[in-house]
Every structure is written in C-alpha cells, then in structure tokens.
Amino acid sequence: MIESGVHHLLDTEIMDLGLSGKRAIVTGGSRGIGRCCALALAREGARVCVTARGRDLLDEVVREIEAAGGEGHAVTADLTSLDGCRKVVQEAVGTFSGIDILINCAGAARGGDILDLPAEQIDEGLALKAHGYLRMAQLVIPYMQENRWGRIVQIAGGAGTSPGRGNIPLSLANIAVLNCTRALTDAVSGDGILVNAICPGLTNTQRARDVQQTEADRLGRDVEELLREAGEKLPAGRIAEPEEIAAAATFLASEPCSYVFGTAVYMDGGGRRGTP
Ligand SMILES: NC(=O)c1ccc[n+]([C@@H]2O[C@H](COP(=O)([O-])OP(=O)(O)OC[C@H]3O[C@@H](n4cnc5c(N)ncnc54)[C@H](OP(=O)(O)O)[C@@H]3O)[C@@H](O)[C@H]2O)c1
C-alpha cells in the first residue's frame, strides 16, 4: 500500500514538497524543460544529477544550482545507448548513494513530412526517447525499491495523441512513453514508486524552434512568428514556458503527490480536443 502524503499538506502552513535531500537524475538537464526541472528540484532542496551530451551547458546548470546553495552534479552521456544510460546511473549512485527521483526529459526527435521522411529519423526518435526513457527507468528502479519510495516523471508530449503528417517521429516516441508509463505503474506501484507523465504542448525552448524550423522553411516564414501564431490559437493565448512544465514535474516528483498513478498531465494551453 502507498502511504498518503497528505500530512505534508496539513502539518505546515505552506505546502512542503518533501524534496529536501532527495536524490534526483534529470535527463536533458542542460537546456529547456530539463534545465528548469533541475533548477526547480534543487530549489526545493533535492540533490540533482543533470545529464546531456554537451558539457558546457551542464556545468552552467550545476553552477547555478550551487550559487543558490544547492547540490548539483553533471554527467555527460549519450542516452541513445544502454552504456550511456548505465554511465549516468552509476555516477549518480556513486555520488548520492542512491536515487529517489528520475525526470526523463532528453528528447531530440525531428519533424518532417511522412511522405519523404527517412525511416532512420523514426529510429533516432525512438532510440533516445522510447528506449532511453525505458532503460533509465529500468536502471533506477532497483535503487528506489531499496527505499520503497520513488518518483519517475516522464516528459512525453501532446504529439503522442495527436499524430499528424509532420510529427510522426515525435508522436511515435511519445505514445511509446505513455504506454511504458502505464505498464511501469503496474510493475512498481507496490514498491512505493509512482510513474507519471506530462504531455507539454509547444513550449518555449530551442527544441520547439528546431521542430518548427522545417515548417518555417517550407512556408518561407520566420520561426518566431509561427510560434507566436501557434500560441494565439490556443485558449491560453500563448505557448508554454519551460518553468511551467517544471512546476508540474516538481509536484509529480514530490511527497504529497501520493495518489497519482500512471497518468498523463496535458499541459497544452487547452489545445487538446479530446475530453479530459
Ligand atoms: N519544447 C516543446 O515544444 C516540447 C513539446 C512537447 C514535448 N517536449 C518534450 O520535452 C522534452 C524536452 O524538450 P525541450 O524542448 O526542453 O528540448 P531542448 O531544449 O532541445 O533540450 C533537450 C535536452 O536533451 C539533451 N539531449 C538531446 N539528445 C540527447 C542524447 N542523444 N543523449 C542525451 N541527451 C540528449 C540535450 O542536450 P545535448 O544536446 O547536449 O545532448 C538537452 O539537454 C523532450 O522529450 C521533448 O520531446 C517538448
């Protein structure tokens, strides 16, 4: 049985997320949504291992965490390979002596029209996001089982349930992540480990620009204009900021989040047409 985390809400005047001293890995932690998740967890007192391929931006995130009085650690790795995933988990466990939280966020699938999409582009998207997220979860779960507590937050994406001719590598990777989120929940909820997903819509990061660039080139338009117009069509009137996604991820990683199992939070500014 999973204990209620409600006492964290009732015993204190402000919401205590219970994250102080928790040990977290954030993949894709050098930029965009992952970077914001790492900074938000660190602000709540978590010890955070950030990972990506590039060293410089990771080091900047660690410096930012340390300047605010937190504890950060950087590991470079390519998470398309099992060896890369193992390296991150081994280094994080070596540094923190365990893992409580995994935020799976590294993603790089490109857009492109399905009629001339190279099949390799689908493989690339799946290698990093579908396989990489699952491998990372499989590798950290034994450490969470030791403490009978864990939180895994999967940054999936609205494209998982909105396939279109221009987004198949993303939508296939995201739907795979959602299926794994559900199946992992069946496997580990009895060990006190909660696995949930967030499906952001367009979010103001470098990746959003990279994905929209193909469309901008096709139309001969400016990518910033396309992003602004996409936001204006939403009930929210704008695209998301990465800090907003990180705030929800931080709650899903927290102690008071004790009765949310195998679900997906859609953060798409109200753009989704299906009923909630
Ligand atoms: N932005 C959006 O509009 C949006 C919408 C829905 C869902 N999402 C999802 O949110 C997640 C984060 O997106 P974002 O917009 O924050 O992306 P971003 O700003 O491009 O950051 C991507 C991160 O992943 C890392 N990464 C890329 N390839 C990697 C690899 N092979 N191995 C290890 N790390 C790798 C990058 O660092 P390096 O390049 O240095 O490795 C970077 O830290 C992705 O899964 C994305 O699909 C984003």
The ligand as an SDF file (V2000), in Angstrom:
LIG
                    3D

 48 52  0  0  0  0  0  0  0  0999 V2000
    9.5980   22.1590  -26.4670 N   0  0  0  0  0  0  0  0  0  0  0  0
    8.4330   21.6610  -26.8420 C   0  0  0  0  0  0  0  0  0  0  0  0
    7.6350   22.3160  -27.5400 O   0  0  0  0  0  0  0  0  0  0  0  0
    8.0450   20.2770  -26.3680 C   0  0  0  0  0  0  0  0  0  0  0  0
    6.7040   19.8870  -26.5380 C   0  0  0  0  0  0  0  0  0  0  0  0
    6.3240   18.6190  -26.1360 C   0  0  0  0  0  0  0  0  0  0  0  0
    7.2530   17.7630  -25.5840 C   0  0  0  0  0  0  0  0  0  0  0  0
    8.5520   18.1620  -25.4370 N   0  0  0  0  0  0  0  0  0  0  0  0
    9.5000   17.1820  -24.8700 C   0  0  0  0  0  0  0  0  0  0  0  0
   10.1810   17.7280  -23.7590 O   0  0  0  0  0  0  0  0  0  0  0  0
   11.4940   17.1690  -23.6840 C   0  0  0  0  0  0  0  0  0  0  0  0
   12.4930   18.3010  -23.5570 C   0  0  0  0  0  0  0  0  0  0  0  0
   12.3430   19.1540  -24.6750 O   0  0  0  0  0  0  0  0  0  0  0  0
   12.9930   20.6200  -24.7170 P   0  0  0  0  0  0  0  0  0  0  0  0
   12.1380   21.4210  -25.6030 O   0  0  0  0  0  0  0  0  0  0  0  0
   13.3280   21.0840  -23.3520 O   0  0  0  0  0  0  0  0  0  0  0  0
   14.3510   20.2530  -25.5220 O   0  0  0  0  0  0  0  0  0  0  0  0
   15.7720   21.0010  -25.6250 P   0  0  0  0  0  0  0  0  0  0  0  0
   15.7180   22.3960  -25.1180 O   0  0  0  0  0  0  0  0  0  0  0  0
   16.2590   20.7710  -27.0280 O   0  0  0  0  0  0  0  0  0  0  0  0
   16.6770   20.1140  -24.6630 O   0  0  0  0  0  0  0  0  0  0  0  0
   16.9030   18.7680  -24.9830 C   0  0  0  0  0  0  0  0  0  0  0  0
   17.8550   18.1810  -23.9660 C   0  0  0  0  0  0  0  0  0  0  0  0
   18.0900   16.7920  -24.2970 O   0  0  0  0  0  0  0  0  0  0  0  0
   19.5090   16.5980  -24.4170 C   0  0  0  0  0  0  0  0  0  0  0  0
   19.7570   15.5520  -25.4310 N   0  0  0  0  0  0  0  0  0  0  0  0
   19.4720   15.6130  -26.7590 C   0  0  0  0  0  0  0  0  0  0  0  0
   19.8880   14.4870  -27.3660 N   0  0  0  0  0  0  0  0  0  0  0  0
   20.4700   13.7070  -26.4050 C   0  0  0  0  0  0  0  0  0  0  0  0
   21.1100   12.4460  -26.4130 C   0  0  0  0  0  0  0  0  0  0  0  0
   21.2510   11.7210  -27.5490 N   0  0  0  0  0  0  0  0  0  0  0  0
   21.5780   11.9330  -25.2440 N   0  0  0  0  0  0  0  0  0  0  0  0
   21.4420   12.6410  -24.0860 C   0  0  0  0  0  0  0  0  0  0  0  0
   20.8530   13.8540  -24.0090 N   0  0  0  0  0  0  0  0  0  0  0  0
   20.3790   14.3790  -25.1680 C   0  0  0  0  0  0  0  0  0  0  0  0
   20.0450   17.9710  -24.8430 C   0  0  0  0  0  0  0  0  0  0  0  0
   21.4340   18.1590  -24.5700 O   0  0  0  0  0  0  0  0  0  0  0  0
   22.5980   17.7360  -25.6260 P   0  0  0  0  0  0  0  0  0  0  0  0
   22.1400   18.1800  -26.9750 O   0  0  0  0  0  0  0  0  0  0  0  0
   23.8210   18.4290  -25.1230 O   0  0  0  0  0  0  0  0  0  0  0  0
   22.7310   16.2550  -25.5260 O   0  0  0  0  0  0  0  0  0  0  0  0
   19.2050   18.8760  -23.9520 C   0  0  0  0  0  0  0  0  0  0  0  0
   19.7030   18.8850  -22.6380 O   0  0  0  0  0  0  0  0  0  0  0  0
   11.6840   16.3230  -24.9450 C   0  0  0  0  0  0  0  0  0  0  0  0
   11.4660   14.9650  -24.6380 O   0  0  0  0  0  0  0  0  0  0  0  0
   10.6030   16.8370  -25.8730 C   0  0  0  0  0  0  0  0  0  0  0  0
   10.1600   15.8640  -26.8030 O   0  0  0  0  0  0  0  0  0  0  0  0
    8.9590   19.4010  -25.8050 C   0  0  0  0  0  0  0  0  0  0  0  0
  1  2  1  0
  2  3  2  0
  2  4  1  0
  4  5  1  0
  4 48  2  0
  5  6  2  0
  6  7  1  0
  7  8  2  0
  8  9  1  0
  8 48  1  0
  9 10  1  0
  9 46  1  0
 10 11  1  0
 11 12  1  0
 11 44  1  0
 12 13  1  0
 13 14  1  0
 14 15  2  0
 14 16  1  0
 14 17  1  0
 17 18  1  0
 18 19  2  0
 18 20  1  0
 18 21  1  0
 21 22  1  0
 22 23  1  0
 23 24  1  0
 23 42  1  0
 24 25  1  0
 25 26  1  0
 25 36  1  0
 26 27  1  0
 26 35  1  0
 27 28  2  0
 28 29  1  0
 29 30  1  0
 29 35  2  0
 30 31  1  0
 30 32  2  0
 32 33  1  0
 33 34  2  0
 34 35  1  0
 36 37  1  0
 36 42  1  0
 37 38  1  0
 38 39  2  0
 38 40  1  0
 38 41  1  0
 42 43  1  0
 44 45  1  0
 44 46  1  0
 46 47  1  0
M  CHG  2   8   1  16  -1
M  END
$$$$
